[in-house]
Amino acid sequence: MRLAVAGKGGAGKTTISATAARLTARTGRRVVAIDGDANPNLAVALGLAPMADSRIQALPPSLVSRRLGGAGLIAPLDDMLDRFALPAPDGVRLLAMGAPAHADEGCLCSAHAVVSAVLEDLGAHPDWFTVVDMEASPEHLSRGTIRHADVVCLVAEPYYRSLETVRRMAALAAELPVARIVVVANKVRSAGDGEAIAEFCDRHGFELVGSVPWCDGVAAADRARQAVIDVPGTEPVTVAVAGICEALGIPVAV
């Protein structure tokens, strides 16, 4: 399965993506985590050391060439993973989208094309699990970068601006050939929070697949530069993400 995780900035995309990747990898399944944000943070969220970003080779534009229907990888997928994927805890393999090295460099068109091509080729391995941590903008949707995802997961916080972002992104995702679009409630502090997101999903016809509670341990993990899954006191978050994975048909091991 290829899962793309989207939502407003700060909604919890990276925490959910990293936790889902680790939990799935613990089953022995092959897992590829793609940091699709030009301002990358997925490495530390997976449990790599803070300096790991300096060891990641971003996917270069030279990996793809133009062909009928769009860009495609010019090298076998396994060769590309062996060359560019950084090993992460529990056997996760981390890939990173290209990011600007300097100001005034121009657009990231080629970086998005590479991610799209990688996702397309990963479709030949339905027994693998791929998660793409998207950036906090609709660009992956407007460009069609995640058109080859099987599921788009929109992360919603219980307040208007986050929900409005979900509504807008859902409309764009619906125009892509993605089989399933779902919503996950995050940072839920009360029954009222959960009810607000559930009512929003009912009103717009969105599929709500799970809810992640507010947890002070998430911020503590970030301050300590550790993965949420590795920090005591964050078990409710881990269990909630495991439940969401299971609702999506993704086997996990807590």
N, C-alpha and C positions, 0 to 999 in steps of 0.2 A: 504494500500500500504506500501511496505517496500522499502525505498530509501537508498542506500549506496552512500556516497559522498567521492570522492577520488581526488587526485591530488598531485602536488609537494608541498613541505613544504612552507608555507607562501602564498599559492595560494588563500586562503580565504575559505577553506572547513568549518572551525568551524563557521565563521560568517554566511555563507549561511545555514548551518545545523541548527544553533540556531534560525535564523530568520524564516526559513521555519517552524520549530516546533512551535514557538510562534504564527505565523500567522494562522496556521492550528488549533491550540488549541482554538483560539478565536472563532471558529465556533461552539464550543461545542463538537467537535469530540475528542475521546480519542487519546492521543499522547504519544508515548514512544520515548525518545531520548536516544540513546546509545553512550556513549563516548568510541569509540573503539581504542583509542590511549593510549599506555602505559605511555605517558606523558600527562595526562589529562588537558584539558582547557575548556571543553564544559560548565561546571557549571557556570562560570562567564559570558561566552558568552550568556547564557540563562537569566542572570539577578540575579543569586544567589550571595550572599555575598562572598567576596574573601576567607573566611575561610570555605566555604561550603564543599570544598574538604575533609576536615577533618571529615565531617559527613557522607560522602558517604561510604557505605559498598560495596567494589568491589565484583563482582560476583565470588563466590568461586568455585573451581574445583569440590567440592562435590555435586554441583547441577546436574551433569551429570553422566551418566553411559554408558558404551559401549553397542551397540546393532547393529544388522545387518544394514549396511548402514551408520554407524557412531555413534557419541555420541548423546544422547537424554536427555532431562530434566527428573528428577525423581520426580518432584513435579509439581502440577498444576500451570499454568502460573500466574493466579491471586494471588496465595499464594506467589509465587516468587516475584511478583511486590509489594505486600503489605510488604514484608519483606525487600527488597533491594532497591526499587525505592525511590528516594528523590524528594519530591514535588518541582516544580519550577513554576515561574510565568505563568499565564494564564492556569494553570492546567496541564502543561507538567509534565511527570514523567521521571526522569533521572536515567539511569542505567550506571554503569561504569565497563569496562573490568578490570580484574586483572592486577596489575602492580608490578614490582619488588620492594621489600622493601629494598634490600641490593644488593651490587655488587657481581658478581660471583655466582648468583643464578641459572643460566642456562636459558633455552629457555622458551617461553611463550605459549607452545603448548596447555596446559590445559586451559589457559585463552581464547585462540581463539576458542577452542572446545565449551566452554560455550556460547560465543556470537553466534556461529553458531547454537547451539541448541535452544537458545532463539528466533533467527530469524525464525527458522523452525516452532516453535509453534505459533509464532505471525501470521503465514500464515493462521491460523484458524479464524482470525479476520480481514477480508478484509476491514471492515468499519473503523478500526483503522488506524492511520498513524504512521509509525515507521521510524525514520531517524537514520542512523549510521554515525557518524563522524569518518572517518577512519584515520589511521596514514599516515604519508608521506613516505610510502614505499609500494612496491608491495606485502607485506606479506599477507594481507587479501585476495589477489587474488591468490597468489601461494599456500596458504594453503586451499583455498576454503571457508574461513570463511564467506564470504557474498554470497555463492552459492544460498542461499534461498531468496536473495533480488529480488524484482520485477524490479527495475530500478537501474542501476549504473550511477551516475552523475559524470562526470569528469570535474573538474574546471580548466580552462585554462587562464593563463595570456598571454598578447600579446608579448611574447619573446621566443626565440628558446628553452631554457632549459625547460621551462614550457610546451611548445607544444610537445617537444620530450618525456617528461614524460607522457603526455596524450596519445601519440601514443603507447608507450610501454604498458601502463596500459590497453588501449582499446584492444590490442591484447590478453592480458591475460584474460580480462573480457569476451571476445568473446568465450573463451573455457569453460566458466561456463554456467550452464543452466539458465541464466538471460534473461528475455524476451526483455529488452530494455536497450540500452547503449546510453547515451546522453552526450553532451558537453555544458557547460555554460562558457561564456566569462566573466572574472572578471577583475576589475581594469582598465576598458577601459577609457582612457583619451581623445581620439580623434577618428574621423572617420577612420583614418588610422589604429588605433589599432583594431577597430571592423572589418575592411576589412581584416586585416592580419589573424585574427582568423577564419573569415568566409571562406577565401580562403583555409586555412589549412584544415578546415572541409570538404569543397567541394573536395579537392584533395584526401583526405583519405576516403571519403564516410561516414563521421560522421554526426550525427544529432545534429545540433546546436539549442538549445531550448530557448536561451535567453542571454541577456547581462546585466551585472551589471556595472554601471559607477564607476570611481574613485571618492572617497569621503574622504576629509580630516577628516570628522567626525568619520570615522571608527577608525582611530588611536587615536583620542581624546577620544572616548568611551573606548578603551582599556586602555589608561593611567588613566582614571577615574574609571576603573574596573566596567564598566557598560555594559549592553547589547546595541548593536547598535540600536535596535528597540526602546529603551527608551531614546535615546539622540537626542535632537533637532538638525536639520541640516542634519540628515542622511536619510531623507524621500526618496530621490531618490533610495537609496539602498533597502529600505523596499519595495517600489513600484516595483522595478525590480525583487526582489525575489518573490513577490506575482505573478507577471506575469509568472515567470518560473514555479511556482507551478501550476498555472492554465493551462499552456501548457502541464503539466504532468498529468492533470486531478485531481489535488488535490485542493479541495475547501479551500479558505482562507478568512479571514476578516482582512482588513487593519485597 
